[in-house]
Amino acid sequence: MVGLIARFGLGFGVFLTLSAALLLLYLPAGTAESTISTLTVGLGVFLVLISTTALYMERKRR
């Protein structure tokens, strides 16, 4: 069950990171939207790291 949740988190984190990073390319720097997109990229990277760690620990346990 943990592996399934971690795989979903990994997919969602990758989608979140890529979509926010792509949006950052088109937004002018210094605006509120670019700041929110930067925070979203950071959140997505954090989610990818946590999900990858959970998957690694799950596979190592088996």
CORMORA-V481396 format. One record per backbone hydrogen bond with DSSP energy under -0.5 kcal/mol. CO is the residue of the C=O (numbers start at 1). NH is the residue of the N-H. Records with the same first field share a line. If there is no record, write none. Layout:
BEGIN
CO: NH + NH
END
This chain:
BEGIN
1: 5
2: 6
3: 7
4: 8
5: 9
6: 10
7: 11
8: 12
9: 13
10: 14
11: 15
12: 16
13: 17
14: 18
15: 19
16: 20
17: 21
18: 22
19: 23
20: 24
21: 25
22: 26
23: 26 + 27
28: 31
31: 35
32: 36
33: 37
34: 38
35: 39
36: 40
37: 41
38: 42
39: 43
40: 44
41: 45
42: 46
43: 47
44: 48
45: 49
46: 50
47: 51
48: 52
49: 53
50: 54
51: 55
52: 56
53: 57
54: 58
55: 59
56: 60
57: 61
58: 62
END
